[in-house]
Amino acid sequence: MTEGTDAPWSHDPDAEAGMRARFGENVRLLRAHAHISQEELASRADIHRTQITFFETGQRMPLLGTAVKLAAALEVELSTLLDGIVYRPRFFSPERGEFEISSRPLFELSGGEDRPGGGAGR
């Protein structure tokens, strides 16, 4: 499988698009919070700048290794890049498992300070 293609286990094109959009929004917000350009993030993650554009615009999802490099380059945990993307397994859903994309922003104001994922202790 090549980077950015839809996964073979994908059941719902809308869910795939929602995941790509949420992941991209997280990358863009974290990059802006770090005050770095797409070029700088690409250099830190050792990937091509156009990949950053594809991810931030929700056109593609990275492979796991690339996501790990992005998290390291942004100095966050991988889970922060996945914030707001939740999978509900089949045993919670009558027909099949499904993805749930949160509308909660990655950054919430808490005590006058921007923090990834919202308030303190997260």
Backbone as a ProteinNet text record, in pm:
[ID]
protein_1_A
[PRIMARY]
MTEGTDAPWSHDPDAEAGMRARFGENVRLLRAHAHISQEELASRADIHRTQITFFETGQRMPLLGTAVKLAAALEVELSTLLDGIVYRPRFFSPERGEFEISSRPLFELSGGEDRPGGGAGR
[TERTIARY]
84.1	0	89.1	56.8	135.1	75.6	159.4	115.2	4.9	-100.9	-208.5	-323.6	-309.4	-420.9	-519.7	-644	-743.9	-710.9	-728.1	-697.9	-798.1	-755	-845.3	-957.1	-941.1	-1042.3	-1144.6	-1128.6	-1218.2	-1359.7	-1456.3	-1597.1	-1671.1	-1626.3	-1704.1	-1615.2	-1635	-1553.6	-1566.5	-1684.6	-1700.4	-1617	-1611.2	-1528.8	-1381.8	-1339.4	-1199.8	-1168.2	-1258	-1236.9	-1233.3	-1319.6	-1321.1	-1192.5	-1139.8	-1012.9	-898.6	-894.6	-788.2	-797.4	-919.1	-938.1	-896.7	-937.6	-904.8	-754.7	-692	-547.8	-477	-519.1	-457.6	-473.9	-592.1	-616.2	-524.1	-507.9	-418.7	-275.3	-227.5	-91.2	-76.2	-172.5	-165	-164.4	-252.6	-259.1	-131.4	-80.3	43.7	161.8	165.8	273.7	265.5	143.7	125.2	161.3	122.1	153.5	305.1	376.7	523.2	591.6	512.4	564.4	669	637.7	728.7	652.9	725.7	668.2	652.3	578.7	570	708.3	790	925.1	1006.6	995.1	1070.2	1020.1	890.6	836.4	882.3	877.2	921.4	1068.3	1150.1	1292.2	1313.4	1243.4	1256.4	1210	1106	1049.7	1115.9	1204.6	1275	1177.2	1080.9	988.1	978.6	917.5	905.4	795.3	815.3	719.2	580.7	573.4	441.5	360.1	429	358.2	286.3	352	290.4	162.5	168.6	49	-61.2	-27.4	-127.5	-191.6	-110.5	-163.6	-251.4	-201.7	-274.6	-406.5	-414	-537.7	-630.5	-590.9	-675.9	-680.2	-585.9	-583.1	-524.6	-436.2	-370.9	-351.3	-337.4	-299.4	-159.7	-75.6	59	61.7	166.5	195.1	235.5	229.8	259	397.7	498.7	634.5	643.2	573	571.7	498.8	388.9	316.2	404.5	482.1	574	678.9	731.9	830.9	768.4	644.1	575.7	558.2	515.2	497.1	629.4	735.3	867.5	909.8	886.7	924.9	844.8	722.1	636.7	651.2	732.6	758.6	630.4	547.1	424.7	417.9	329.9	304	224.1	239.8	163.5	13.1	-29.7	-172.7	-227.8	-143.9	-189.1	-227	-151.2	-185.6	-317.5	-352	-475.1	-591	-570.4	-673.4	-802.8	-912.5	-1042.5	-1085.2	-1000.3	-1034.6	-1055.4	-1177.2	-1212.7	-1278.4	-1245.3	-1309.5	-1396.5	-1521.6	-1615.1	-1622.1	-1566.1	-1565.2	-1705.3	-1710.6	-1835.6	-1926.5	-1869.7	-1956	-2029.3	-1994.6	-2068.6	-2167.9	-2159.3	-2244.1	-2315.4	-2445	-2519.7	-2474.8	-2430.2	-2395.2	-2246.6	-2165.6	-2020.9	-1954.5	-1824.4	-1751.1	-1760	-1743.6	-1749.8	-1656.6	-1614.2	-1528.8	-1613.9	-1566.8	-1632.7	-1527.9	-1557.6	-1464.4	-1517.2	-1438.5	-1479.2	-1473.1	-1564.1	-1559.5	-1490	-1450.5	-1378.5	-1243	-1207.4	-1077.5	-960.6	-849.2	-728.5	-679.8	-683.1	-638	-758.8	-763.9	-867.6	-798.1	-858.9	-800.5	-824.7	-717.8	-726.5	-633.5	-690.5	-608.9	-524.3	-575.2	-502.8	-389.4	-380.5	-268.6	-320.9	-267.3	-304.6	-233.8	-308.8	-250.7	-307.6	-220.1	-272.7	-367.7	-483.5	-578.2	-661	-647.2	-728.2	-653.1	-719.6	-666.4	-550.3	-512.6	-398.7	-427.9	-321.9	-334.9	-365.5	-365.2	-390.6	-263.4
-117	0	124	222.5	344.7	447.9	539.5	643	724.4	749.1	834.7	762.3	632.9	561.8	521.3	499.1	455.9	314.6	291.2	160.9	57.3	-67.4	-170.7	-203.2	-170.6	-198.1	-87.4	15.8	130.1	90.9	123.2	93.7	217.5	332.8	453.8	566.3	604	711.8	843.2	871.2	994.3	990.5	874.3	859.7	876.4	819.1	834.8	983	1053.5	1196.4	1273.4	1236.1	1301.8	1279.7	1157.4	1128.4	1207.9	1209.8	1286.2	1434.1	1487.8	1630	1659.1	1574	1597.7	1584.9	1481.5	1465	1588.3	1631.8	1748.2	1874.3	1892.4	2008.6	2004.4	1886.6	1872.8	1908.8	1859	1890.2	2040.7	2099.4	2243.6	2327	2294.9	2371	2354.9	2233.5	2211.2	2281.1	2280.7	2350.2	2500.8	2555.4	2698.8	2732.5	2645.4	2665.8	2666.1	2585.9	2580	2693.4	2772.3	2885	2840.4	2732.4	2685.1	2673.2	2685	2674.5	2527.6	2506.8	2371.3	2320.8	2408.2	2369.1	2323.7	2397.3	2361.7	2229	2210.5	2084.3	1968.7	1986.4	1881.2	1847.3	1948.5	1926.2	1849.8	1890.9	1824.3	1678.8	1652	1517	1434.5	1496.2	1429.4	1373.9	1459.6	1426.7	1547	1529.8	1638.5	1735.1	1864.7	1966.4	1943.4	1892	1870.5	1769	1675.5	1580.8	1654.9	1755.1	1834.2	1898.2	1954.8	2015.3	1912.2	1795	1689.4	1649.5	1638.3	1599.6	1710.1	1834.4	1945.7	1974.9	1947.5	1972.9	1851.7	1745	1626.9	1545.2	1568.2	1491.9	1352.5	1338.9	1210	1188.3	1060.3	1020	961.2	989.7	933.3	786.9	718.5	587.3	605.9	499.3	508.8	568.1	522.5	574.7	724.1	771.7	915.6	991.3	936	1000.9	1010.8	906.7	908.7	1018.8	1031.6	1137	1275.6	1293.1	1421.8	1456.1	1358.6	1382.5	1423.9	1353.7	1387.9	1527.5	1560.3	1692.5	1803.8	1774	1871.8	1866.5	1771.1	1753.4	1725.7	1634.5	1590.3	1438.3	1380.4	1237.4	1208.7	1090.4	1050.6	1063.2	1032.5	1040.8	1181.8	1284	1421.7	1445.6	1385.9	1399.7	1329.9	1229.3	1153	1204	1310.9	1365.7	1390.2	1343.3	1365.6	1257.9	1156.9	1045.8	923.1	871.7	760.4	651.5	526.7	412.9	341.2	319.7	245.6	103.3	5.5	-132.6	-187.6	-292.3	-355.8	-391	-434.2	-475.4	-358.1	-232.7	-115.6	-67	-121.1	-78.5	-201.1	-192.2	-309.8	-367.9	-285.5	-334.7	-360.3	-262	-272.7	-163.6	-175.1	-69.9	58.4	170.4	297.5	398.9	495.3	602	719.4	787.7	907.8	1018	1126.9	1238.7	1351.1	1390.8	1494.2	1631.7	1717.5	1856	1944.3	1885.7	1960.4	2003.7	2129.4	2174.4	2111.5	2095	2041.2	2134	2264.6	2362.7	2428.5	2425.4	2495.4	2588.9	2704	2796.6	2746.6	2739.2	2691.8	2777.9	2861.9	2947.7	3044.8	3089.6	3186.4	3126.9	2995.5	2929.9	2826.7	2827.6	2725.2	2595.6	2487	2354.9	2254.9	2172.1	2067	1977.2	1949	1856.9	1915.4	2042.1	2102.9	2111.2	2138.3	2174.2	2095.6	2130.5	2067.7	1923.1	1847.2	1708.3	1613.6	1663.9	1578.4	1551.8
0	0	0	-79.6	-82.9	10.5	52.4	143.8	80.4	157.8	113	47.3	17.5	-43.5	64.6	25.8	122.8	168.8	295	353	303.1	284.5	236.2	334.6	463.5	563.8	574.8	493.2	500.5	459.7	544.7	516.3	470.5	511.8	494.7	440.3	313.8	255.8	332.1	387.8	465.7	593.2	657.1	777	742.4	629.2	584.9	564.2	497	471.6	603	696.9	827	904.6	897.2	965.4	904	771.3	705	740.6	741.4	773.2	916.8	1011.5	1152	1176.4	1118.4	1132.6	1076.5	958.4	895.1	976.8	1034.2	1119.7	1241.1	1300	1415.1	1378.6	1264.4	1220.7	1199.6	1129.5	1099.3	1226.4	1322.4	1446.8	1529.6	1536.4	1611.8	1546.6	1414	1342.9	1368.4	1359.8	1385.5	1530.1	1622.2	1763.8	1787.5	1708.9	1720.5	1643.6	1571.2	1492	1390.6	1319.3	1214.4	1082.6	974.3	840.5	801	692.9	639	600.5	545.3	506.4	626.4	736.5	857.2	915.6	919.2	969.4	882.4	751.8	660.1	684.1	702.4	727.3	857.8	962.7	1092.7	1086.5	1005.8	996.9	886.4	811.2	701.6	596.7	558.5	450.8	357	241.8	144.5	188	162.8	203	144.3	21.9	-37.7	42.7	109.8	195.3	308.6	365.8	472.5	420.4	301	240.3	223.1	170.6	152.3	285.3	390.8	521.1	578.9	575.5	636.4	565.3	437.8	363.5	361.6	427.8	435.6	307.8	218.7	94.3	114.3	214.1	239.1	387.7	422.6	557.9	549.7	647.9	644.1	686.5	646	701.6	847.5	924.9	1067.2	1093.4	1020.5	1041.3	1016.7	916.2	886.1	996.4	1047.6	1156.8	1281.4	1308.4	1422.3	1402.7	1281.4	1254	1268.8	1224.1	1239.4	1387.2	1466.7	1609.9	1674.2	1640.7	1696.5	1653.2	1526.6	1474.6	1542	1580.7	1648	1799.8	1848	1991.1	2069.3	2013.3	2079.9	2073	2151.4	2144	2017.3	1962.7	1845.2	1870.1	1991.2	2023.4	2005.9	2021	2001.4	1855.5	1763.1	1621.2	1589.4	1668	1645.7	1730.2	1803.2	1890.3	1812.2	1867.8	1805.1	1707.8	1685.7	1596.9	1684.8	1686.5	1773.9	1691	1719.9	1654	1755	1719.8	1804.2	1751.3	1823.7	1776.3	1751.3	1674.6	1632.7	1749.6	1861.6	1972.1	2037	1999.2	2045.6	1940.5	1822	1711.4	1655.5	1627.2	1583.8	1449.7	1357	1223.9	1207.4	1235.3	1217.8	1299	1314.2	1382.8	1302.6	1371.1	1300	1364.2	1282.6	1330.5	1374.2	1475.7	1524.7	1523.6	1455.9	1447.2	1534.5	1631.7	1726	1662.1	1702.4	1656.9	1759.7	1872.7	1976.8	1922.6	1938.8	1887.8	1963	1892.8	1955.2	2064.9	2037	2135.3	2198.1	2328.5	2402.5	2500	2524.3	2619.4	2760.2	2836.6	2973.7	3057.9	3140.6	3225.8	3145.7	3030.2	2949.7	2869.9	2865.7	2799.6	2700.6	2579.2	2481.6	2517.1	2521	2548.6	2448.7	2389.7	2302.6	2380.2	2321.1	2380.8	2493.6	2520.8	2626.5	2757.5	2865	2995.3	3049.5	3170.6	3238.1	3269.4	3282.4	3321	3207.6	3084.7	2969.4	2896.7
[MASK]
++++++++++++++++++++++++++++++++++++++++++++++++++++++++++++++++++++++++++++++++++++++++++++++++++++++++++++++++++++++++++

